């Protein structure tokens, strides 16, 4: 119905001529409104954009302008929008239209979006350094606050909501048991298969037990458990607290006089510290079991495998692995809570916080394991 009504109106048209002096003359006529503006705009765009003329004369005496759409086209035409490097003279408009266009005199390019200049390498380096320092300050402050809260909780256990700690241990630990078991068992198999072939060249396949036992107890057991919990539970901590922040539940807790850090983060960090060593023990056993199956397939007896592992793995190694697990558990749970408190606004803020929690936790876990390895090497 609208298109049928439009056909009864004379469409705005244009006629372009090139004068003897090289200037371009354009005559406009017809009704220029919201219905006919689009066609005339495209017509002028196709005709005037390729021209390179010293000047452009526009005669709009026969043009009937109706509405703001037509004024926008005339404003764009007069401001050299179709001919960026050509001066435009617009004549033939009545006094009212001329006064309206005069109100918007100015450079059209000044109102266009300007691209930001590309920062230099030094500027990018400075920005990254400043962000790293700010992030490090927040992390150190959060770790110090959590250390104080944990110390106070050890002296006054009633500060912890043990029902919540139990729930978190079940959700973050017990439910993660199948995936932790499968991954640790497969890693034990991989260590056994990868170590069997090169050691067979020296007739020392019995030492596969040393590799599997030592790696599962001191290195891969604690680290793989912590990385899996960081990806599964640390991200969940960040998402839960981040959703609470977006829903302004943290502000509500503060209004009621409750410290959000003590009310939410303390329980999660305590649960991470408690459940990670327990899962690590299970991870150690699953990794050793996988390596044992490989050695059994190589023809070694179970007593020989046990005595070889017992001779290479000592209680001190188990203690080192469990000490690592405590530190790793504190890292992924604290970082997850911190990223949750740092959640911004917007529909993707929770996902960003969860991703940052996983990445930061894995990096810090590997860094902490490097510190442990260097310290153990120096101690001998």
JOSUL-V568096 format. One line per field, one symbol per residue. ss: DSSP state (A for helix, B for strand, O for the rest). A space follows every 10 residues. Layout:
BEGIN
ss: ???
END
This chain:
BEGIN
ss: OAAAAAAOOO BOBBBBBBOO OOOBBBBBBB BBOOOOAAAA AAAAAAAAOO OOOOBBBBBB BBBBBOOAAA AAAAAAAAOO OOOOOOBBBB BOOOAAAAAA AAAOOOOAAA AOOOOOOOOO AAAAAAAAAA AAAAAAAAAA AAAAAAAAAA AAAAAOAAAO OAAAAAAAAA AAOAAAAAAA AAAAAAAAAA AAAAAAAAAA OOOOAAAAAA AAAAAAAAAA AAAAAAAAAA AAAAAAAAAA AAAAAAOOAA AAAAAOOOOA AAAAAAAAAA AAAAAAAAAA AAAAAAAAAA AAAAAAAOOO OAAAAAAAAA AAOOAAAAAA AAAAAAAAAA AAAAAAAAAA AOOOOOOOAA AAAAAAAAAA AAAAAAAAAA AAAAAAAAAO
END
